[in-house]
Amino acid sequence: MLQYPNARQMKWVLLMFSSLLTLMLLLGSDLHSSSDGNDYVGFPFRFYSYFGGKRHIAFRHQFDLFALLADLLILLLLSLVALMRPGKKQ
């Protein structure tokens, strides 16, 4: 039987979540707009895109809320799974 995390463990979950979020944003970003390219942010789902360069595109920025929520949910689940442990027998 699994135990629910207590307040101390929830602090670790939030710390792991924010660390994983920062790491995934840094590693999952593809930033090339400074060299006439495109920027993409998000891993495993890309939730923000910027289309750079000398193109005549009506919408240069693209944001996908569902992809962002999916990324956050995956990272939160990974944080919770990392701290789950089987309960002790009483």
GIRA-V230375 format. One record per backbone hydrogen bond with DSSP energy under -0.5 kcal/mol. NH is the residue of the N-H (numbers start at 0). CO is the residue of the C=O. E is the energy in kcal/mol with one decimal. If there is no record, write none. Layout:
BEGIN
NH&CO&E  NH&CO&E
END
This chain:
BEGIN
2&84&-0.8  9&5&-2.2  10&6&-1.4  11&7&-1.3  12&8&-2.3  13&9&-2.6  14&10&-2.3  15&11&-3.0  16&12&-2.7  17&13&-2.5  18&14&-2.1  19&15&-3.0  20&16&-2.4  21&17&-2.2  22&18&-2.6  23&19&-2.9  24&20&-2.2  25&21&-2.2  26&22&-2.8  27&23&-2.4  28&25&-0.5  29&39&-3.2  30&28&-0.5  31&29&-0.7  31&37&-1.0  34&31&-1.0  35&32&-1.2  36&31&-1.5  38&49&-2.7  39&29&-2.0  40&47&-2.4  46&40&-1.8  46&44&-0.7  47&40&-1.7  48&61&-2.7  49&38&-2.6  50&59&-2.8  51&36&-0.8  51&49&-0.9  54&52&-0.7  56&54&-1.0  59&57&-0.7  61&48&-2.6  63&46&-2.7  64&62&-0.6  67&63&-1.7  68&64&-2.5  69&65&-2.2  70&66&-2.3  71&67&-2.5  72&68&-2.4  73&69&-2.3  74&70&-2.3  75&71&-2.3  76&72&-2.5  77&73&-2.3  78&74&-2.1  79&75&-2.3  80&76&-2.7  81&77&-1.9  82&78&-0.9  82&79&-0.6  83&79&-0.9  83&80&-0.5  86&0&-2.4
END
